[in-house]
Amino acid sequence: MHLGDEVVIVTESFALVGAPRGAIGVIVGDWADGSNDVEVSDQETGEVLAHFRVAEDDIRPYSGPVT
């Protein structure tokens, strides 16, 4: 995954910082070890709810809402 990609959190590990499983975020940092900084914002206000570093196993690409 790359900077600017939308992702879905697939673990409960970040729930206490405001990003439960299923939260949608954006990759805002890319590290040489393969981890990423992800920012999760309120979808309506744009307010940042959480900013944290994740392993690629903790996220997956977001492909839009399930219909």
C-alpha positions as CSV (number, residue, x, y, z in Angstrom):
1,M,0.0,0.0,0.0
2,H,1.1,3.6,-0.6
3,L,0.8,7.1,0.8
4,G,-2.7,8.4,0.3
5,D,-4.4,5.0,0.0
6,E,-7.6,4.5,1.9
7,V,-7.5,1.5,4.2
8,V,-9.8,-0.4,6.6
9,I,-8.6,-1.4,10.1
10,V,-8.9,-5.2,10.4
11,T,-8.0,-5.6,14.1
12,E,-9.3,-4.3,17.5
13,S,-5.8,-3.3,18.5
14,F,-6.4,0.4,17.8
15,A,-9.9,0.7,19.3
16,L,-8.7,2.5,22.4
17,V,-7.1,5.2,20.3
18,G,-10.3,5.8,18.3
19,A,-10.0,3.3,15.4
20,P,-12.0,0.1,16.0
21,R,-12.1,-2.8,13.5
22,G,-13.8,-1.5,10.4
23,A,-12.7,2.1,10.7
24,I,-11.6,3.7,7.5
25,G,-8.3,5.6,7.4
26,V,-5.7,7.0,5.1
27,I,-2.0,6.1,4.9
28,V,-0.1,9.3,5.8
29,G,3.4,7.8,6.4
30,D,5.3,4.9,4.9
31,W,8.2,3.3,6.8
32,A,11.1,1.2,5.4
33,D,10.1,-1.7,7.7
34,G,6.8,-2.0,5.8
35,S,4.7,-0.4,8.5
36,N,2.5,2.6,7.8
37,D,1.2,5.7,9.7
38,V,-2.6,5.8,9.4
39,E,-4.9,8.7,10.2
40,V,-8.6,8.1,10.9
41,S,-10.9,11.1,10.6
42,D,-14.6,11.7,11.3
43,Q,-16.3,11.2,7.9
44,E,-18.6,14.2,8.4
45,T,-16.4,16.8,10.1
46,G,-12.9,15.8,9.0
47,E,-11.7,15.9,12.6
48,V,-8.8,13.6,13.2
49,L,-9.9,10.8,15.6
50,A,-6.7,8.8,15.6
51,H,-3.2,8.7,14.2
52,F,-1.0,5.6,14.7
53,R,1.5,3.3,13.2
54,V,0.4,-0.1,11.9
55,A,1.8,-3.3,10.3
56,E,0.4,-4.1,6.9
57,D,-1.3,-7.1,8.4
58,D,-3.5,-4.8,10.5
59,I,-5.0,-3.0,7.4
60,R,-6.4,-3.8,4.0
61,P,-7.2,-1.6,1.0
62,Y,-10.6,0.1,1.3
63,S,-12.7,-0.6,-1.8
64,G,-15.8,1.4,-0.9
65,P,-18.9,0.6,1.1
66,V,-20.4,-2.9,0.9
67,T,-23.8,-2.8,-0.9
